[in-house]
Amino acid sequence: MTYDDDAARLAELGSALPGIDLDAPSAARIVQRARQDVGRGPSLLRLVEPAVATVLVTSYLVWAIAKVFEAFP
């Protein structure tokens, strides 16, 4: 399959779908939210959460290794 085949298939599938039935205020809210997100980078949470998880897992691993060394002096 090529890109043209995929585009043609997508156009075929899209033409069979019903149109979206939205009132004007709902459509305006969707547009406003979409435009706010365009061009923004990923949130800081995407960096902080893995860092916190790494610290927790590393501290648990250090604790487990310390307990192993305590058990076998």
Secondary structure, DSSP 8 states (H G I E B T S, - for coil): --HHHHHHHHHHHHHHS------HHHHHHHHHHHHHHTT----THHHHHHHHHHHHHHHHHHHHHHHHHHH--
